[in-house]
Amino acid sequence: MQTIMTLIEQKNQQVLELLRNFVLDYSNIELFKSLILEDCNPDTTFALYSIIQKGLINGDHFTNLPHQKVSTEYFYNEYDHRMNITEICTKHIEIALIYLQSTHNHPNYVQNQVIFTIALLMRKNWVDILKIEDLISQIINSTIQANKIVFFKIFENLISCIRQYSYANGYIEFRKILNNFQMLSLSKIISAIHQQIQQLQGSSLLQLYTQNKTMAESFINILYQLMNLNFNLSYYEIDMDNDGKDTSQLTNFPDYYLDLIIDPIFLRELFQDTIGFINVDQNLSLQCITMLQRIACVRLSIFHNKKCKGGFRRAMWEGLLYLYQNQDQFINYVEFSSEIHSLAVRVINNLTLRKIAKFQFQFDNFFQLIQQVYQKTIQIYGVKVILNSPIIKLQELWNQISYQGSLHQPLHEEFNVKISMVMQNQLILVLKAFFQQNQFTEIPQECSVKKFKKLLELTFMPFHCLFKSHIQDNINLIQQMIEQLRGDNEYQCAAVISLTIVFLLHTSNTEILNMGFDSYNFGQKEEPKPNLDGQSYILKFIVELIMNQQVQKNTRILKIAILSFIESFIATTIDSFCYDQETKNFKNLSQIYSQLIRIDQRYQNYVLVLETMLDECFQVFTYGDPQLIEFSLKLIEFIYQKVKKYIPRKVFKACTITDMLKQFFLQLNITCLNTPQYIKKRAMVFKIITIVWVDDCSDDYLNALVDIYNQIKKSIQIEMNKLNILKYVWDLIGIASEIDVDNIYRAFLRIIYPDLAGLLTQENIELFAKDYDSSIAIITLFKAIFYNKNTRLSTENIQLILYQIYGKAMKFFIILIQQQIQTAKTQQKLSDLQLKQVSKLFALMSQISGQKKINQGFFIIYNDQSFLELFTLQIQLILIYRPLLQHIPKYKKLLYECFDCICQDHSETLAYKCNLNLYLDIFLICKESLKDIIYDNQGEDTINENSATLILIGTLLSNISTFLVQEASVGDINDLQMIKNKINGIIVQGKQILFDIFNLSCQITLIYPKNSKLIFAIPEILYAVSIFSPQDFETLLITMITNQIGITKNPIIDQISLAFKNLQGELQISNKEDFTRKIKVVLEMYK
């Protein structure tokens, strides 16, 4: 045996295969037992159980079964199969239990390997084991008294395996096993665990931890597993919310959990261990909190009587009181604080305050304690704008208390008044703390605008309805803050603006208020009326702050806050914007804007405010911050789109804000957008310019286009260097992507074509292809041109100019692909930028072919061979780059989409114009893709990607194979002979590749026997390769089936013959449907 272990260590594959056959051959079970129990070598034990584990994971089956019979029926005897599985599992469990309870000094990792393998064996065969509940009872009875650690570890591993969702087997199988486990076996395990808790006899798990750490950890781990099972299984998809993060979701514990979760000893133990383990083992403490959170959400109908429910309420209230009495133990830990506050929210949400009079003492003390926790939390953490802030969870707790009190207001009227006063005082503390200190210190300087706004909402939304309930006092408080401001205190300015965004503007925006915060209305029948003067004062302060050029806006936080305010203010008011034809004035009728007018009549003209805010947006282009630039451009685009919508076209063209855009356009080259770092942002500028001046046929769009293009063309007229070419190209991209009218778009293409053709000379294209920035710009330009909806084939008046541009695009594609192929062949490792460049090219070629923007028949008619050269290079590019992009999901998706689109677009080209090698290359790509699917099978995302790839390969192979074979039946005699010669060439030269595709497809069926997503496309692939030589592939499939099940005469063989019989003659649609239907039945039996 030592020799065998040495060979294993040397990774001798032949010996590993012999060992695999040995452990999976049930006739060797006695020898296996002898090696484990008598030889008792830890290395041997570990190796043998590792091999069993690997075999189970790979889907291997035991051979030489004890009840094996050769059956001639359609399906072999299912009862005999289950008897075999039951005997094998029982025997292996007996061996493992004897080993685990014997006295030896084997390392822990060996015993853990044995335990996990046995758990996995049961999980893999759960539904096939006869009377599984008896086997569970046998394990409990043989371990619970003799060796409790073994008992805990076996069931800890078993539950872990059962809970583990296998993407390869699919959701239906997972749900079936988990339901079976919960119905037949779980009650026995719960009962045994409950007995162990009662046997603690006054000692705690913390004491047990000091005596036997392994046993205590296993005890808590199995409890954690049991409490976090998914009891609300969906019929259709996996429920990822197993941990019950939603505080309103009830835990649907089975009835047999009742004795455990109402046991005061058990509940008291969990509460005490939550605090006790904080300074000993924080992971165990968090597990205790999580279990309590699940129990707090218990479905109340599980309780049989009021006494039972009352005892549970008392235990939970006393437990909460215990936690908050020991607040000093957890308050300095952010995670523990948040989780304990979340537990309190769940308790109050589920148990409510309706029966609180019975636990008045506990609740009064709890009420006092959480006030202390609130004050301490603000002192320790402040009100920093961060994720998972303890003050936020604490405020959610107060909101829940107030909400529950409001549901029964007549019973708790005095109590509600008290809560309201306390909460308002707390809000004042929060506002002052936020204002008086720099609470943005936790936000990194590179924080995105989107994340900044999200952090603001997460931080202050729990206070939102509370702010509204005392809006006058709170507005007065913010007003006092403003009066204390000094001009150089930029963080205080940012604080005021942030609060105004979240509170004042959201208060007037009904859509935002309805985002799940209506439940915290605190029982008020109507909203209080705000202090309009105070609100107006705050708005006026911010608008004047934006207008005041004396204020130095040096901090990035202040800039983000101002831009966020502009976005929120415009979104709240712009839809009430209108133009009064009689007075020739611009008005805004929104409620919040009318408050601004009340305090200062200068703001009667809404356009004046728009000018101020646009000017602030334009100022950003002098700072050079990419995220602020993009945010500003989106704001500018939004403002111009809305203004154009609400006022007459002629008035809009003459408006002062239109002149502002014109001035910005003329001065574009003196902003940061003239530098290489921000040159791509120019496209967004020209999108806005297109919206304003070139979007309506009633405009003088031709002259406008000429004027705009002349300004753009100056870049390449001054000097033809890289920077100027990039400016020229990105400017065109902005216009090409935005024009929405076909006549205007055609005029645009005609205007730019002469200069574009002059730019895309052979010499320049070679230079562009070698430079990453230039090639990406040209690819993006062609994508913008061909993505425009006006390039569809039905728009006949655009076809000539479009084909002229595509002619230039083809030359660019050919040269770029040639260079990329050469690069891949000569360089050992490609950079991320090179892979990104190729993926962009795949996306563009996929778009052109997939959306039928260009008819390839046009080139055949005029005998232009460039399309054939491009198609050949495209297949070569995919063949070479497929393994390089295989493990980058985004790039891999683009590659396969391109592969599918170009093959679908060139079916006729393949059949009549391409040589045999191109077909062989396509089959080779498909073969290698199937190999990758077999070897890369971990995780849901990978399974979904592979299923999409498999479906694409099936459709692609079926289409090109069917088209080629059908073309051999009718047509010109010369064409027919050429097609037949090509089919014969595929059969002779490509036979091995086709056989490999067939074999790999069947292997996928075995690896993913119950995953419908992956199995769906297999019959399509088998059909696509079989139609070239049905008899050969029929023989191949019969051989594979015979080797798998060891039977030479069986209805499954007859089913194969029937399926392939329809492929012998002329192909029809019905032939394919009949073949795929019959072959699906064969594959089901093959699994």
HELIX and SHEET records of a PDB file:
HELIX    1   1 GLN A    2  GLU A    9  1                                   8    
HELIX    2   2 GLN A   13  LEU A   24  1                                  12    
HELIX    3   3 TYR A   26  ASN A   28  5                                   3    
HELIX    4   4 ILE A   29  SER A   34  1                                   6    
HELIX    5   5 LEU A   35  ASP A   39  3                                   5    
HELIX    6   6 PRO A   42  ASN A   58  1                                  17    
HELIX    7   7 GLU A   78  GLN A  101  1                                  24    
HELIX    8   8 ASN A  108  LYS A  124  1                                  17    
HELIX    9   9 TRP A  126  ASP A  128  5                                   3    
HELIX   10  10 ILE A  132  THR A  143  1                                  12    
HELIX   11  11 LYS A  148  ARG A  163  1                                  16    
HELIX   12  12 TYR A  171  LEU A  184  1                                  14    
HELIX   13  13 LEU A  186  GLN A  198  1                                  13    
HELIX   14  14 LEU A  205  GLN A  211  1                                   7    
HELIX   15  15 LYS A  213  MET A  227  1                                  15    
HELIX   16  16 ASP A  255  TYR A  257  5                                   3    
HELIX   17  17 LEU A  258  ILE A  261  1                                   4    
HELIX   18  18 PRO A  264  GLY A  276  1                                  13    
HELIX   19  19 GLN A  282  ALA A  296  1                                  15    
HELIX   20  20 LEU A  300  ILE A  302  5                                   3    
HELIX   21  21 LYS A  306  GLN A  325  1                                  20    
HELIX   22  22 GLN A  327  PHE A  330  1                                   4    
HELIX   23  23 VAL A  334  LEU A  351  1                                  18    
HELIX   24  24 ILE A  356  PHE A  359  5                                   4    
HELIX   25  25 GLN A  360  TYR A  381  1                                  22    
HELIX   26  26 PRO A  390  LEU A  407  1                                  18    
HELIX   27  27 GLU A  413  GLN A  436  1                                  24    
HELIX   28  28 VAL A  449  PHE A  460  1                                  12    
HELIX   29  29 MET A  461  PHE A  463  5                                   3    
HELIX   30  30 HIS A  464  SER A  469  1                                   6    
HELIX   31  31 ILE A  471  GLU A  483  1                                  13    
HELIX   32  32 GLU A  490  LEU A  499  1                                  10    
HELIX   33  33 THR A  500  LEU A  505  3                                   6    
HELIX   34  34 HIS A  506  THR A  507  1                                   2    
HELIX   35  35 THR A  510  LEU A  513  1                                   4    
HELIX   36  36 LEU A  532  MET A  547  1                                  16    
HELIX   37  37 ARG A  556  THR A  573  1                                  18    
HELIX   38  38 ILE A  574  SER A  576  5                                   3    
HELIX   39  39 GLN A  591  ILE A  599  1                                   9    
HELIX   40  40 GLN A  601  GLN A  604  5                                   4    
HELIX   41  41 TYR A  606  GLN A  619  1                                  14    
HELIX   42  42 VAL A  620  THR A  622  5                                   3    
HELIX   43  43 PRO A  626  TYR A  646  1                                  21    
HELIX   44  44 ARG A  649  ALA A  654  1                                   6    
HELIX   45  45 THR A  656  LEU A  666  1                                  11    
HELIX   46  46 LEU A  668  ILE A  670  5                                   3    
HELIX   47  47 CYS A  672  ASN A  674  5                                   3    
HELIX   48  48 PRO A  676  LYS A  681  5                                   6    
HELIX   49  49 ARG A  682  TRP A  693  1                                  12    
HELIX   50  50 TYR A  701  ILE A  718  1                                  18    
HELIX   51  51 LYS A  722  ALA A  736  1                                  15    
HELIX   52  52 ASP A  742  LEU A  759  1                                  18    
HELIX   53  53 GLN A  762  LYS A  770  1                                   9    
HELIX   54  54 TYR A  772  TYR A  787  1                                  16    
HELIX   55  55 LYS A  789  THR A  791  5                                   3    
HELIX   56  56 GLU A  796  ILE A  798  5                                   3    
HELIX   57  57 GLN A  799  THR A  826  1                                  28    
HELIX   58  58 ASP A  832  GLY A  850  1                                  19    
HELIX   59  59 GLY A  857  ILE A  861  1                                   5    
HELIX   60  60 SER A  866  LEU A  885  1                                  20    
HELIX   61  61 PRO A  889  ASP A  905  1                                  17    
HELIX   62  62 SER A  907  TYR A  912  1                                   6    
HELIX   63  63 LEU A  916  TYR A  935  1                                  20    
HELIX   64  64 GLU A  940  GLU A  967  1                                  28    
HELIX   65  65 ILE A  973  GLN A  989  1                                  17    
HELIX   66  66 LYS A  991  ILE A 1007  1                                  17    
HELIX   67  67 SER A 1012  ILE A 1015  1                                   4    
HELIX   68  68 ILE A 1018  SER A 1026  1                                   9    
HELIX   69  69 PRO A 1030  ILE A 1045  1                                  16    
HELIX   70  70 PRO A 1051  LYS A 1061  1                                  11    
HELIX   71  71 ILE A 1069  TYR A 1086  1                                  18    
SHEET    1   A 2 PHE A 577  ASP A 580  0                                        
SHEET    2   A 2 ASN A 585  ASN A 588 -1                                        
END                                                                             
